Amino acid sequence: GWLKTFDDYFRDQTQHILNNMVIKLQEDNRRKFIWSEISYFSKWWDGIDSQKKDAVKRLIKDGQFEIVTGGWVMPDEASTHYFSLIDQLIVGHQWLEKNLGVKPKSGWAVDPFGHSPTMAYLLKRAGFSNMLVQRIHYSIKKHFATQKTLEFFWRQNWDLGSHTDILCHMMPFYSYDVPHTCGPDPKICCQFDFKRLPGGRVSCPWRVPPEAIHDGNVQHRAWMILDQYRKKSKLFRTKVLLAPLGDDFRYVESSEWDQQFQNYQKLFDYMNSHPEWHVKAQFGTLSDYFEALRKESNLGEKTSSSFFPVLSGDFFTYADRDHHYWSGYFTSRPFYKRLDRVVESYLRAAEILYSLALVQSSKSEKMSVFPSVNNYKLLTEARRNLGLFQHHDAITGTSKDWVVVDYGTRLFHSIMNLKKVIVDSAHILILKDKVTYNYDTSTPFLKMDDVQSSQDSLPRKAVIKLTSQPRYLLMHNPTEQERFSVVSVNVNSPRVKVLSPLGKPVTVQISAVWDGATTISHEAYQISFVAHLPPLGLGVYQLLEVQSSEAVLTDYNIYLRNSRQEKPDRLFKIKEMQNSVDNIILENSYMKLWFSGMSGLLEKINTKDDGKNHQMKVEFAWYGTTSNRDKSGAYLFLPDGDAKPYIFTDPPTIRVAHGKIFSEVVCFFHHVTHTMRLYKVQGWEGQSLEISNIVDIRGEYNRELAMRISSDINSQNRFYTDLNGYQIQPRLTMSKLPLQANIYPMTTMAYIQDVGVRLTLHSAQSLGVASLKNGQLEVIMDRRLMQDDNRGLGQGVQDNKITANIFRLLLERRHGTDLNEEKASVSFPSLLSHMTSYFLNHPVILMTTYADSGVPEMLNTFSPLTSSMPCDMHIVNLRTIQSKVDSEPSDEAALILHRKGFDCRFSHRDTGLLCSTAQGKIKVHKLFNKFRVESLTPASLSLMHSPPDARNISEINMSSMEINTFRIRLK
């Protein structure tokens, strides 16, 4: 959905395109047609009769109709996380396998706004041989055209060999529409878009209309378009030429099929009947083109790969003309970019717990009781809704307001459904005596700890009512690492005791629940403690109300411009003071932090292991938009110069909390509530700072709010951003380019470094990021724009929400670096950095037992893995595969593993990571604890292909950066 919702487009356009396709391709077997998105195709397929289905299968078999890419959507490549990119490929490819038995081999991505090598890698791993891209900076296209490198092997920057190479075709011109695909002159090409014949609804902006082809003009017209074809082919290395013939929502009416196919057939027949013209022209599919290209360039023979150049890197940031860089969409609609990450985390947890619960229910002979079929339907729907949101007008924030609401509503419903799958699965897994397992929808066993009331509101914590009988708090650790994490829940009484799964009391910090900046609500109290949880497992904690609690209260200092003599709180120690020039100080065993007593913002960090002070100034800044005719909108960032500092006439209210588990500084500015929290715990969580910004710019006019971190790191215009949470791409800020060209997408992290230190900003949502000055990192958190930016959307961005942006700031020492390597084309995070990112994006999931129902006996912990996975091995997913026939689950799952590449010059001796690395080797039978691996066979990434020698393996062996999929059966 873009200007209409998915369903409206289907009703008004898409179904008619596909219906006409079946009729029109059968009229002449020389006609060809390609289709990419399975979301639409499957909706159409479900509504047609078997006769039509057979016709489609015949057209595919005869090579007239081809599915290209075959993912659920054609995804954005900047804001998307690789988890969802893989998942939407699997959803599409699994649908194709079941319903059509086809396996796409060529990728087609004509509309994403810039391109990522992650997508090239995923297509390669899925078994693709070729791919095509289009929206790339016009200067790059021009350069590639002069070098004849528009067709190249795209190789990953970390690949030391050539095993990631995939043949890529870059379209040479401005657009994928007909005026820009037949050749270099749009005025002429437009005359060969026969939908634009006089009398129709679309015409040619160059004011010369097409003419229908007849005997009287065919010679001249064939010569005209052949001239364009010849000129275009000069930009490529072979005599084989691709000229796509289509556009957005074309081929809707039957008449248009006739106009295009009949007129072109006359042109082709004329050309082909004149051997002295030295041309053969015909309709073809994308794979027809790549097959002809490979044949022409002798690819497939050993000597061949030198024929096309090999390139590495990415294609961001996109500009289509002038200084119109599409860096605005890296941040547009940030509320939904954050919601996307929440859905991903829930979906992954639900998939894994469901897969284990399914095996458990069959072991315990509870298959008839466990709601496996119903919950599998909920999972399928959630996969599809998340897949739909990866579309290049969805997660990008570039669709109309009501379309955004439609996407948001789908995601919101899926969150509720995934929570149901999670609690239903946790129920059977944690039960001590499986014989007593019973599923009753009217009295659920568990409920989730947080509540989201609508698609555009932030989640709130539920209040747990305590009694002298224990309330059980079930925690799921969705990571494959044993984990010590601080968890916080809200309870109705401060007289609380928390018992660990082993029945031992744990240290608890009680904090106030605030109503605004300075008022305490005594309806609820927040308790925080360190939970220790097994990898991918569950731990059961108990909460009780006691007469005298051992819990430690948080102390508060509140800085106000005019401190009021309030009556003291009946529980908490609160000291009111005036904003002052004295610093506010927080510290733990790893670092000491200084904050300004006037603004409450961070100023410097002292790292305790080496005693060094590092300048680390946090500030906020506003961007405006130009006074020119072309202004910023959903796609474009066109600022009116450098950002202006965020000025406040009165100093903000600052609330400082000091506690045993964590301390924090909260600053209440007009447009942002900014929190910096320091955990006083050992391990990964104490080594980085948690930053949360609750942003609200709903009253603003053409402004964008950025958070900037200025350090004394000598970064020399270099910085690093991740691509899709999968890999790091080094960046160079260039002063000769406009400011907006130096903004890049950040999916999960960005860092700057010098020979001594690296500073990483970890993010729990995709946003635009830059490093505009030495030692700086800045991130654009929200944008409110009052006008359209002329890219077809027809509106500004004015549906801003109160949005939570969550980050972690990690400062690490670097060892043994040299200056050459600072210019290298590849970089990797440290292991600690990977873990920090991973724990940030996959928080512990909390569930409570219903208070009034008698609770059956539970296990203290459920540990599905024998131990933590190796530090660099990540379980991307464990995803139950559909059965061959209906929408039910099979007894097989897809286990997707990713071996992360990391920089080993960061010491991980004292990082408190509870794992080791094993050179990418894992013994399969040692993986699971309560379950037996009955079979494990390698497959291609999206399960389309099995290697010829696919057999049951007993050891997994993976190279660094590799993502592998296996079919796994557990018993």
N, C-alpha and C positions, 0 to 999 in steps of 0.2 A: 504493500500500500504506500502511496505517495500523496497524490491529490485526492484519492478516494481510498477507502479501506480495501483490504484484501477481498472481502466478500462482494463489495460493490463493483470492483473491477471485474471479478469473475462473472457476475450477473450481466454487466453491461458490455464487456468486451471479450474477456479471455475465452469463455465457453464457445463464443461464436467463431473465434479464430480456429480453435481446435476442431469444431464441427465442420467448418469449411475445408480445413486441411484434409480431412479424410475423403471428402468428395473430390476436391480439386486435384489431389495427387493421383487419384485413381483414373482421372480423365486422360493422363498422359504420363507414361513411365519415365519420361526425361525430366520431369519436375522433381525438385528436391526441396527439403525443408528441415531446419534444425530447431530444437527446443531445449531450453536449459533448466528451468525451475520445476522441481517435482511437486512442490506445494500446490501449484495450480493444476499440474497435469493429473495428480492423484484425485483432486476434487472433481475434475471432469470425468476421469475414468470411473469413479464410483457411481456416476449418474448415467452412463451409457449402456446400451444392450450388448449382448455377447457377439452379435453379428458385427457391430462396429468395432468391438475389441479385436475380433479376428482380422478385420481389415487393417487395423493399426499394426498388428503383429506382422502381417504380410508386407506392409510398406517398410517396416523396419528390416525385415529379412531381405527384401529386394534392394535395400540401400537407398530408398527414396526419402525416408524419414530417419533422422538421427537424433539421439539424445546426447547433448554435449554437457560436460561437467556432471550433471545429474545430481547435484546437491539439492537440499530442500529449497534453497534460495541462491541468488548470486550475492555473496556476502560482501559487506564492507571489509577492507583489509587493514584499516588503521586502528579502529577502536575495539575490534573483536579479539577475544582471547582464544588461544589455540584449542582449549577444551571444547568450545562451542563450534569452532570451525570444523573440527573433526566430527563432532556429534551431528551437525547438520549434513555432512557428507554421508555419514553412516545411515541416517534416516532416509535420505534420498536413495542411496545405493541398495539398501535393504528392501526398500519398496520396489525398486526396479527388478531386483532378483526375484522377488516373490510374484510380481504381477506380469512382468514382461520377459524376464530371463535375459535382460541385456546388461552389458558392462561397458559404460562409456570409456573412451580412451583419449578424448581431446577436451581440454578446458577452454571455456569461453567466458571472458570477463570484460565486457565492453563498457560497463557503467560505474564500477567502483572508482572513487576519487583519489587515484594514486594506488600503487601496487606494492605488496610486501613479498619478500622472498620466502616467508613462512608458507604462504599459499602454494608457491612453486614446490616447496619441499613436501607438503602434505599431498599434493596431486601426484608427485613422483612416488611417494610411499604407497599411494592408493593404486598404483599400477598404470598411471597415465604416461603417454609418450610425448604428448604435445600440449601446448597451451597458447592462448591468444590474449593480449591485453590491449587497452586503448587509451584510457585517460592518464596521460603522462605529460609532464611539463613541455610546452611547445619548443623550448630551446633544446631540450634533450632530443625530442623528435627530429629537429632540424639537424643537430649534430650527428645523430645515428643515421639519418638519411644520407648525409654527405659521406659518412664512413662506410655506408652499406652494412650497418650492423643492426638493422631493424629486425633481422632474424638471427637469433643467437642461442647458445646453450647457457641457461641460467644455472649458476652453480652457487651453493651456499658459501658464505665467506669463511666458514670454519672447516670446510671440506678440503682435506689435504690431497685427496685423489680426485676422481671424477664421478663417483657413484651417485652424487645428487644432481647431476646434469639433467636438465629437461629442455627440450627444444621449444623456444618461445618466439612467437610472431608478434611484433608490435605494429599496430595499425599506424600509418604515417601522418594522418591528417587530423584536423580539428575535432571531428565528431564521427559517430558511427552511422549517421543518417546518409541517405543516398547522395545528396549533394557533395558529401565529403568522402565517398568511398570509391567512386569510379576512377578518379584521377585528381590532379592538382587544381582544376578549375571548377569551383562550385557552380558557377553560372551555367556551365555546359552540363555538368553531371546532373543538375536539377532538372534539365530537360529530358532526362532518362529515368525520372521517377514518375511512372505513369499513373500514380494515384493523383498527381498534380495536374492532370489534363484539364483544359479549360472547362468550367462548369461544375467542377468538384468543390469540396470544402477547403482543401489546402491548395495554395498556389506557390509559385517560386518568388522569393523576395528579390531575386535579381531581375525580375520583370520580363523574363523570356520564358514562356510556357512550353511544356513538352508538346510534341506533335505525335498523334497516333501514327504507327508505321504502316505504310502501304507501298505498292510497287513503285509509285512515283517518287517517293523520298527515301526508300530504303538504302540506296547506294550512298547518298550523301550522309544520312544519319549513321549508318554503320561505320563510315569513315570517321565521322566526328567522335564517336565513343571509342573507336579503336585507337584514335590518336591519344585520348585520355589514358586508356589502358597502357599504351606503349610508354607514355611519360611516367606513369606510376611505376611501371616495371623497372625503369632505370634506377629506382631507389633500392632495388633488391639484387641479390647475386645470381638468381636463376631466371629461366624463361617462364617459370610457372607463376601465375599471378592470381591473387585472391581479390575479388570485388564483391563484398557483402551487399545484399539488397534487402534492407529492412529498416525499421525504426521503431520507436515506442508504439505499442498497440496498433501495429499494422496488420493487414490481412484479416480485418474484422468482417468486412462485407464481401460477399461472393464476387461482386463486380471487380473489386480490387485485384483478386487473384487472376481474373481474366485479363485485366489491363496490364499487369506486370508480366505474367507468364507468356501471354500471346504476343505482345509487342517484342519482348526480348527474344522469343523463339524465332521471330522473323529476322531480327538482327543477326542472331547466331547462324541461322540457315544461310543467310546471304554471305556472311564472312567465311563460313566453312566451305561454301561452294566456289570460293575464289582462291585457289592454291597460290596464286601470285601474291596474295596478301600475307602469306606465311603466318596464319593464325588458326588456332582451333579453340572455339569458345563453346562452353556448355554450362548448364546448371550443375552444382555439386554441393555436397555437404562439407562440413569442416574437415572431417577425416579424409574425404576424397582429396581435398587440397593438400593436407599434410602427407598423404601417401604419394601423391604426384611429386611433391617437393622433395621427399626423401629419395624417390626413385631418380629424379633429375640430378640430385646432388650426391648420388651414390651412397647415401647414408645406409647403414646396415652392413656395409663392408668395413673391414678393420681400419682402413686408412682414413676413414671419412671425417672424423670429428674435427679435423683441422679446417674443413670447408667453411664452417660457421664459427664466428668468434665465441669465446667463453667470457661471460660477464658475471660479476657478483655485486651484491648490494641491493638497495631498495629504490623505489620511485616515489618518495615523498620529499618535499611537499608539492602538490600538484598546482600548476597555474595554467589556465586555458587561454588567457590573453593578457596583455599589459602587465600590471602589477597585481593582477587578481589571483592571489594565492588562496587556496581553499584550506586555510588553517583554522578558520572559525569553527568548522564542524567537529574538530577534535574535541571541543568542549560543549557545543550546543546541546541543550536539554540534558544537563548533567545529572538531574534527578534520575532519569531513566538509564543513564550509563551506569549509575551506582546500583539501581534495581537489577539490572542485567547480571551483575556480579553476585548479588544475593541469590538470584535464581540459580545461577551456575553452581554455587556452593550447595544449595539445597538439593539440586538435581543429582549432583555427584554423590552426596551422602545417601539420598534415597535409593539410587541405583545400587550402590554397594550393599547397603543394609537389606534391600529387597532381595538381591541375589543370594545373600547368605541366609536370609529368612526362608527363601524358597527351598534351599537345600535342607535347612533345618526341619521344615514342615514335612518334607518327604522322609527324612530320617526318623522323625517322631510319629510317622503315620498320621499326620494331621492335615494332609493335602486337602481333604474335603472341608476342613474347618477354616484354614488360613485363606484370606480373601485374595488369592493370587491373581485370578483372572481380572477381577475388578481393579485391583491396584496396578496391574500391568497396563490396563487401559488408561489409568491416570498418568502413569509414567510416559506412555506413548504420546498422550496429549501434551504433556509438559515438554517433552523433547521437541515436538512440533512447534509449540508456541515459542520456545527459546530459539529454535532454528529460524522461525519466521522473523524474530527480532534481530537476527544477524544480518538481515537484508540491508542493502546500501542506502535505503532511505529511512531505516528504522533506528538502529543503534546510533546512527550518524546524527540524529536529531534534525533531519531535513524533510519531515513530512508535515502536512497540515495539522492544526491543533486537534481536530476530532479524530484524525488518524492516529495521532500520538495517544489519545485516550483509548482507542481500540487496542493498540499494542499493549498499553499499560494494563488494561483490564485483563487481557489474555495472560500477561505475566503474573498479575495479582491472583487470578484464579488458580494458576499453576502453583504458586507458592502455597496456597491453602491445600491444594491436592497433594503436593509433595510432603507437606507436614503430616498429612494423614498417612501416606506411605511410610514415612519415617517412624511415626509412633506405632503403627501396626506391626512393622518389622521388628522394632526394638522390643515390643511386647513379647513375641515368641522367643526371641533370642535371649532375653534376660530372665525368663521364667525358670525357676529351679526345677520344678517337676513338670516336664512337658506334657505329661499325661493329663494334667488338669487344664491344659490350654483350651480356652474357649473364646470365640470371637463374637462379640455382641455389640452391634452399632449403637444401641440405645444407652449402654453404659461403657464408654471407652475406658481403657485402663490408664492411659497417659494423655497429657495435653502439653502443647508447646509452651515455653516460658514467655514468648513475646507475641504481641498482638499488633497487627497492622489493620487499621480500620477501613482504608480505601486505597485505590491504586495510586493515588498521588500524595499519600501521607507517610510520615516516617514511623517505623515500628516503635511501640512502647512496651516496657516490661510489665508483665502481670504481677500482682501482689499476692504472695503466697501466705495463706493464713496458717499461723503456727498454733499447735496445741501441745499438751504434754505427751501425746502420742506422736511418734516420728512422722514427718512428711518426707517422702522419698524424692530425692532429686537425681534423676537419671541424666548422665552426661555422655554424649557421643563425641569421640575424638575422630573427626573425619580425615585426619592425616595418617600416613603409614609410619609415623614416628611416635615412639613413646613420648609423652608430653607432660610438662609441668606448666600449667597455664592459670593465670589469675581469672577467676570467674566471679561475676557479680549478679546477685539476684535481689529482688525487692521483697521484703517480708513486712508483716503488719506489727511486729513487736521488736524492740531492741533487746529483749531478754532472750537471746538466741544462743544455741549451741549447735555446732556442726560436727558430725562424725564422718570419718573417712570410710571407704568400703571395708576397711579392716576393723571398723568400730572405734578407732582412736580419735580423740578430739583434735580439731585442727585450729590453727590461729586464724581469728576472724577480725577484719576491720569493719566497723560500722560507720557508714557515712550518712549524712542527711540527704533526704530527697528534697530538692529545692523547687519552689514555685517562683520562677523568675530568679533575679540575681541575689536577693538578700532575704527572702522569706522562706522559712523552713515549713514544709508540710509534715505534720505528724501522723498523716494517714499511713505512711510507709517509711521504711528504712532500707538503705541499700547495704547489703553485707557482701564483703569481698574476701576471698580466700584462695589459696593455691590448690588447684585440683591436679591430681596425678592420675593420668589415664593411659590405658594400653593402646597401642597402634590400631586404628580402625575399630576400636572396641568401645565398650560401655563401662562406666563406673557408676556405682550407686552410693550417693551420699545421703545422710539423714539430717534433717533439720528439726530441732525441738525447741519448745519454749521452756525456759528454766527460771528458777527464782533469782539466782545470781549468775549473771553471764560473765564469762572470762574475756569476752570480746573487747577489743581495744577501740575506743571512740576516736574518730578523726577530729583534729583541732582545726579551727578556721581563723584566718585573718582576712578581714574584708576592708579593702581600700576604697574609700568614698571621697568625693570632693568635699561634701559637708557631712562629717560623720554625725549620726544621730545618736542620742543616748537611748538605745533600745533597752527594754527590760531583758535580762539575760535569759537564754534558752534553758528550758528545764533539763536538757540532756547534754547538749553539745557546748563545748567551750568556744565562744566566738569573740574575737577581739576586733573592734572596729578602729580603723585608723585613717589618716588622710594620705592621699597619694603623695609620695615623697621622692627625693632624689636618691634615697638609699635603695640598694638592690634587694630584690627578693631572691633567696637562694634555696635550691632544692639539691639534694644529693643522694646517691646510693653508692654501692661498693665499686661501681665502674666509673662514675663521673660525677662532676659537680657542675651545676648550672646557675648562671646569673641572669636574672630578668630585670627589666627596667621597673622601678617603683612608680613611674608615671604612667607608662602604657601597658605594663604587664607582659611585654613581649621579650622573647629570648635575646640575650646579647652576647654571651660567650659560654663556652664549654671547656671544662678542664678534664682531660682524660687521665684517670688515676694510675694506669699501668706505667705511663711514662712521665706523668706530672706536667704535661704540656697544656698551655692555654690556647684555645682556638677561637678567633672571632667568629661569631655565628649569629648575625642579626636577622631576625624575622620581621618583615614589614608587609603591609598591604598597599596596593596601588590600583588606581583606576586607569583604564584605557577609554578614550572616547572614540568617535569615528570621524572620518574626514569631512570637510565642508564641501568637497567636490560632489558632483552629481552621483557618482557611484559610491555607495556607503556599505558598511558591514551589514551582513545578514546572516541567515542560518549557515550558509556555506563559507562566505568570504570574511576574512579579517582585514579591514582597511582602516587602521588606527590613525588618529590625528597626531602622530608623533609618539615620543616616548611616554610611558605611563607617568601620571602625576601621583605624588604621594597621597596616601589616604589620610586626610586631615580631620582631626576631631578638635572642636573648640574646647570641650570639657574633657578632662582625662576620663577614661572608661572606669566603670566599677570593676575592681579586680578581686576575685575570690581565690584565696590561696588555701589549699587543704594540705595538712600534714598528717600522714598516717603510717601505720606499720607495714602495710602491703604496698601502698602507693601514695605519692604526693602529687599535687597538680596545681597549676595556675590557670584560672579561667578568666578571660577578659571579655567584658560585655560591650562590644562596639555596636553602633547602630545597624550595620549591615551584616555583621558576622559575630557569632559567639565562638571565640577561639580558645581551645583547651590544649595545654601541653601537659602530658602526664608522664611521670617517671615511676616505673615499677621498682620496688625495693626487693627484688627477688634475684636469685642466681639463675644463670642460663640465658637463653636468647632474649627473653622478655625484658630483662633488666639492662640490656646492652644497647637498646635503641629507645628513642623518645616517641611516644604515641601522640599524634597531632589530630585533633578533630576540629573541623570548621563547620558550624551550622550557618549556612549562607542564606540571606534573604535580601534580594535586590528588587523586590516587586514594585517599589515606588520609583525606580530609576528610569532615565531616559537616555538611550544610546550610550550605555556604559557597560564596561566589563571589569570584573573584579579579579585581581591577581594576588597571589601570595608569593613573596619574594624572600629568598634566603641568601644573604650576602656573607661570604666567608673570606678568610685570608688564604684560601687555597689558590695556588698559582696555576689555574687551569688552562691558560693560554688559548682561549677561544674554542677549546675542544670540550665536548661533553658527550654523553652516551645515553641513548634511550633504548628501551626494549621494543621489540616488535612482537606483538600478540602474546606477551608473556612467555615467549619461546626462546628468543635470542636477543643479543645486544647488537645495536648498530652504532658505531662511532659517528659523531656529528662534528661539523666545523661551522661555527658561527661566522658568517661572511659580512663584513661591513659594507661591501659594495652592493649587497642585495637589500631590498626594503625589509624593514623589521618583520613584517608578517611572513617573509620567506624563511626566517630563522626559527619559526615555531614548528615543532614536530610532535607527532602523536606519542603519548606515553600510555602504555596499557597497564603495566605493573611497576615499572621503576625507571628512574633516570639518575645518573651520577656524574660528578665532576671529580677530578683527582690531580694530584701532583706527585712528585717522587716519594713524598712521605705519607700522604693520607688519601683516602677516598671518602667522599660524602655521598651517600645514597638516599634519595627520597623514594620511599616505597609507597605505592598507591593502591587503594582498594577500589578504584574506579578509573576508567580511561579519561584523560584530559589532555589539553594541549600544554606543551612545556617548552621552555627555552633557557638558554644561558647567554644573556645579552652582553654581560660584562664579565671580566675576569673574576673568578671565584663566586659567581652568582648562579642560582637555579631559580627559575620562577615557573609557577603553574597557574593557568587561567581557570578559575573555579566556576564562574557563571557569567553569562552575557545576556543582556536585554536590549533588543534592537527593534526600532520602531518602523523599519521599512524592509521591503523585499530587496534582494540583491541580484535580481534579473537572471536567475538560473532556472526559472519555471515554477518555483514554489508559490509565488504570488502572495506572500505574507512575510512579516517580520518574525521575531521570536519574542513573544510577550506572555507566554503561558508559564512563566517562571514559578517554581515551587520553593518551599523551604527545603533546602537540600543539604544533606550531610556529606562532607568530603572527609575521608579518613586516610591518614598517612602514617608512616613511621620514618623517622630520621635516624640514619645509622652512620656513625663515623668510625672508620677502621684504619688501622696502620698498614701501610704497604711495605713489603720487604723486598730487597734485591731487584729493584726495577731499574731499567736503563732508559735513556732518552729516545733511542730508536723505536722502542716498543710503543712509546706514546703516540707514534704516528701509524701504528699498525691498523689494518682494516678489520681487526677482530678483537673482541674483548669479552671477558666473562665475569659474572658476579662471583663473590666468594661463597663458600658453603653456608656461612652464617647469613649472608644476604639472601640466598635462595630460601633458607628456612624462615627467615623473617617475613619474606614476601608471602610464603606459602601459608604460614600461620595467620597472617593478616587477612588473607583472602579466604581462609577456611577456619573461621572461629569455631570454638566448641559449641555443640548444639545441646540446649538444655530442655529437659522435659520433667514434668512433675506428675506424681500419681494424683488421681482425684481424691479429695480429702475424705468424702463421706463413705466411699466404698471400702469394704474390707479388702486389704491388699494381700494377694497370695505371695508366697515366699519367693524371693528373687535371689539370683546369684549376686555376689558382691561385685564381681566384674565379669565381663565377657571379653575374651581376648582371642579374636579369630586368627591372628598371626602368631607364629612362634616367637618372633622378636621384631624389633624395628627393622624396616628395610634398610639396606645400605643408604648412607646420607644422600648419595647422588641419584638414587633410584626413586622415581615417583610413579605411583599408581594413578594414571590419568583417569581411569575408570574401570569398573568391573560391572559390566552392563549386560543384563540378561537379553539373549537373542530371541526374536519372535519365532514361533513355530511355523512350519512350512505352510500350513493351511489357513488357520483363522487368526484372530488378533490375540491369541493366547501365548503365554511364555513357553519356550522350549526348555530342555534341561541343560542347555549350553549357555555360556556367557562369553562375552568378549572381554579379555583382560588386556588393557592398553597400558604399556609401560613406557616411560621416558627416562633415559639416562641423561641427567643434566651435565652440561659442561661447566666446570668451575675453575676459578683462578687459584692455583694451589700455593701461591706466594702469600696468601693471607693465612696466618697461623690459625688452625682451629683447635689448638690444644686447650685453651682456657675458655672456649666459647660455651662450654656446657652442653654441647650437642651430644645426644645420647645414642650416637650411631657411628658406624665406621664405614669405610668404602671397601669394595671388594672387586675392583677392576671390572665391574659390569657383569659379574657372574653370580647367578643365584641357583641353588639346588632346589628344584621344583618340589620335591617331597618334603623339604624342610620349611616350606613357605607357610603353610597353614597349620593351625594348631588343632582345632576341633573337627576339621574337615579333611578328607582324603582327596588328593587330585587323581581323578580317574583317568583323565587324558588331557594333554596340553599340546595343541598343534599350531604351528605358525600360520599366519594368514596375512594378506595385505592389509593396509591400514583400515580400510572401510569394509573389510570382509568380502570384497568382490572376488579376489583371487586366492587360490591356495598354491604355494610353490609346488612345483612338480614332485619334489621329494618330501612333501609335507608328511611327517609322521610324528607319532607321539615322542616328545622330547623330555629328557630328565634334567637337563641343565639349560638355563637361559643365559645367553652370552651376548652382551650388547656393547657397541662402541659408544663413546661419548657423543652426546647430542641426538642419538638415535631414538626414534619413537617406533615401537613395535606393537602389533596386535596379535594376540593368540586366542584361539578358541579353547575354552577351558570347561571341563566337566568336573564338578565337585560332588562328593558323596558324603 
